[in-house]
Amino acid sequence: MTALASSHRHPEGAPNGSVDPAEIAKFSAMADAWWDPTGKFKPLHKLNPTRLAYIVERVTSHFGRDPRANRSLDGLRILDIGCGGGLISEPMARLGAKVTGIDASERNIAVASLHAARSGLQIEYRAATAEALAEAGEQFDLVLNLEVVEHVADVDSYMAACCTLVRPGGMTVVATLNRTVRSLLLAKIGAEYVLRWLPRGTHDWRRFLRPSELAATIRPHGLLVREIAGLSYDPFGDRFSIGRDAAVNYMMMAVRP
């Protein structure tokens, strides 16, 4: 499962940084399928309601907002890294946030921009990298980094840039896959070869990060890891839930004091 999809060539004006051209090419062919809930991004559509509920609850708590309000994120500046077709950016915008979505693929940005326009949403989409925004000195209240880190070429430099983008008092949520035997069986073999939720070769299990490894890329940059939440799939109920089991999918929340 990934929120990073990209094009066969590197976007003009965006430095290579941690972007892996092979990963970009791999997801480009799926770009137009982002909004099909029964298509190649079916796992993300299944995961999104649970993931969004967790993010909104933690963000509203951190910033002292009412999670039940229609515009609970009103005025918050949010960055969605590896935004793909906008599956996370759009719900954030509907809750009032000022959303910037970036992706290494111009094609994905075109898909996301068109869908947002059709939905009457104002979202700033850019074909750019986290490193480019960090070099430009941009900062955000919330940096969403969902299912991207397991696809980048240089994890340390990528995460350094992502942490730099969090303003003082802000926070980040990173979602990825744990490198365990269970994740190999379920997220790799199960999802790609048995259930066929994802095309074969979508993930490289060797790139999955243990929570301790991910935390080690965050703490040196002045952020405090506050929580690790597991995401578990119930095949009988066909749904995801938040819990303490982080053996396969997990999210890490960190804040900058």
C-alpha positions in Angstrom: 0.0 0.0 0.0 1.5 3.3 -1.0 0.6 6.9 -1.3 3.6 7.5 -3.6 3.0 7.2 -7.3 5.0 8.9 -9.9 6.0 9.4 -13.5 8.5 7.8 -15.9 10.7 10.9 -15.9 11.7 13.2 -13.1 9.6 16.4 -12.9 11.3 19.4 -14.3 12.8 21.7 -11.7 12.6 19.1 -8.9 16.0 17.8 -7.7 16.4 14.0 -7.6 17.1 14.0 -3.8 15.7 10.8 -2.4 13.4 10.1 -5.3 13.9 6.6 -6.8 13.2 6.7 -10.6 12.4 3.0 -10.6 9.7 3.5 -7.9 8.3 6.5 -9.8 8.0 4.5 -13.1 6.4 1.6 -11.3 3.5 3.7 -9.9 3.0 5.9 -12.9 1.0 3.3 -14.9 -1.5 3.3 -12.0 -2.0 7.1 -11.8 -5.4 7.3 -13.5 -6.8 4.6 -11.2 -6.5 6.6 -7.9 -10.2 7.3 -7.4 -11.5 3.8 -8.4 -12.4 2.1 -5.0 -12.4 -1.3 -6.7 -9.2 -0.7 -8.7 -5.5 -0.9 -8.1 -5.7 1.4 -5.1 -8.5 -0.6 -3.4 -6.3 -1.2 -0.3 -5.9 2.6 0.2 -9.7 3.1 -0.1 -10.2 0.4 2.5 -7.6 1.9 4.8 -8.5 5.6 4.4 -11.5 5.9 6.8 -9.6 4.4 9.7 -6.5 6.2 9.0 -8.3 9.6 8.5 -10.2 9.2 11.8 -7.0 8.6 13.7 -5.2 11.5 12.1 -8.1 14.0 12.6 -8.4 12.9 16.3 -4.7 13.3 17.0 -4.5 16.6 15.1 -7.5 18.2 16.7 -6.3 17.1 20.1 -2.8 18.5 19.5 -4.1 21.9 18.3 -7.1 22.1 20.7 -9.8 21.8 18.1 -13.3 20.2 18.3 -13.0 16.9 16.3 -16.8 17.0 15.8 -16.8 20.4 14.1 -17.5 20.5 10.3 -14.3 22.5 9.8 -12.2 21.1 12.6 -8.9 21.8 10.8 -9.8 25.4 9.7 -6.7 27.5 8.9 -4.2 24.8 9.6 -1.5 24.5 7.0 -1.1 20.9 6.0 1.5 19.2 3.7 0.6 15.9 2.1 3.8 14.3 0.8 3.4 11.7 -2.0 -0.2 12.9 -2.4 -0.9 10.7 -5.4 -4.4 11.4 -6.7 -5.4 13.3 -3.5 -7.1 10.6 -1.4 -5.8 12.3 1.8 -5.5 15.9 0.6 -9.2 16.2 -0.3 -10.7 15.1 3.1 -8.2 17.4 4.9 -9.4 20.3 2.7 -13.0 19.5 3.3 -12.3 20.0 7.1 -11.0 23.5 6.4 -7.3 23.0 6.2 -5.0 24.8 3.7 -3.6 21.8 1.9 -0.5 21.5 -0.2 -0.1 18.2 -1.9 3.2 17.3 -3.5 4.2 14.3 -5.6 7.3 13.4 -7.7 4.9 12.7 -10.6 3.5 15.5 -12.8 0.9 13.0 -14.0 -0.4 12.3 -10.5 -0.5 16.1 -9.8 -2.6 16.5 -13.0 -5.0 13.7 -11.8 -5.3 15.2 -8.3 -5.8 18.8 -9.6 -8.6 17.7 -11.9 -10.4 15.7 -9.3 -10.1 18.6 -6.8 -11.5 21.1 -9.3 -14.4 18.7 -10.1 -15.1 18.5 -6.4 -15.0 22.2 -5.8 -12.0 22.1 -3.5 -9.0 24.5 -3.4 -5.9 22.5 -2.9 -2.4 23.6 -4.0 -0.8 20.7 -5.8 2.8 20.7 -6.9 5.1 18.4 -8.7 7.9 18.7 -6.2 9.9 16.8 -3.5 10.1 17.2 0.2 13.8 18.2 -0.2 12.9 21.1 -2.5 10.3 22.5 -0.1 12.7 22.1 2.8 15.4 24.0 0.9 12.9 26.8 0.2 12.3 27.2 4.0 8.7 26.2 3.9 7.0 24.9 7.1 3.6 23.5 8.0 1.4 22.8 11.0 1.0 19.2 10.0 3.2 17.1 7.6 1.5 13.9 6.4 4.0 11.3 5.2 1.9 8.3 4.4 3.3 5.1 2.8 6.1 7.0 1.1 9.3 6.3 3.1 9.5 2.6 2.1 9.8 3.7 -1.5 12.6 6.4 -1.3 16.2 5.8 -2.2 17.8 7.6 0.7 15.7 7.3 3.9 17.9 9.5 6.1 18.0 12.5 3.8 14.3 12.2 2.9 13.3 12.1 6.6 15.6 14.9 7.5 13.8 17.1 4.9 10.4 16.0 6.1 11.2 16.9 9.7 12.5 20.3 8.7 9.1 21.0 7.2 7.4 20.8 10.6 7.1 24.2 12.2 7.7 24.8 15.9 4.6 23.6 17.7 3.6 21.4 14.7 3.4 17.7 14.2 3.9 14.9 11.7 2.3 11.6 11.0 4.4 8.9 9.3 2.7 5.7 8.0 4.7 2.8 6.7 5.2 -1.0 7.0 7.1 -2.9 9.6 9.9 -5.3 8.5 8.7 -8.5 10.1 7.9 -12.0 9.0 4.2 -11.2 9.3 4.5 -8.2 7.0 6.4 -10.3 4.4 3.5 -12.9 4.5 0.6 -10.4 4.6 1.7 -7.1 3.0 4.0 -8.6 0.4 3.0 -12.1 -0.5 -0.6 -11.9 0.6 -1.5 -8.5 -0.8 0.4 -8.9 -4.1 0.3 -12.7 -4.9 -2.7 -14.1 -3.0 -5.4 -11.4 -2.7 -3.9 -9.5 -5.7 -4.8 -6.2 -4.1 -1.6 -4.7 -5.5 0.5 -5.4 -8.7 3.4 -7.8 -8.1 6.5 -5.9 -7.3 4.7 -2.9 -5.6 6.7 -3.3 -2.4 10.2 -4.4 -1.6 10.1 -6.0 1.8 13.7 -5.2 2.4 12.8 -1.5 2.4 10.2 -1.8 5.2 11.2 0.0 8.4 11.0 -1.2 12.0 9.5 1.5 14.3 12.9 1.8 16.1 14.6 2.5 12.7 12.0 5.1 11.7 12.2 6.8 15.1 16.0 7.0 14.7 15.5 9.1 11.5 13.1 11.5 13.4 14.6 12.2 16.8 17.9 13.8 15.6 15.9 16.6 14.0 14.3 18.0 17.1 11.0 16.1 17.0 9.6 14.0 19.9 7.9 10.7 19.0 4.6 10.7 20.9 2.9 7.6 19.7 3.1 4.4 17.5 -0.3 3.0 16.4 -0.8 -0.2 14.6 -3.2 -0.7 11.7 -4.6 -4.2 11.5 -6.8 -5.8 8.8 -9.8 -8.0 9.7 -10.4 -10.2 6.7 -13.8 -11.4 8.1 -15.1 -7.9 8.6 -13.1 -6.6 5.6 -12.0 -3.5 7.5 -9.0 -1.9 9.2 -8.7 -0.9 12.9 -6.3 1.0 15.1 -4.6 -0.9 17.9 -1.3 -1.8 19.5 -0.3 -4.4 16.9 2.3 -2.7 14.7 3.7 -5.9 13.2 2.5 -5.0 9.7 1.1 -1.5 9.1 1.8 1.3 11.6 1.7 5.1 12.0 4.1 7.2 14.1 3.1 10.6 15.4 5.9 13.1 16.4 5.8 16.8 17.4 8.2 19.7 17.4 8.1 21.5 20.7 
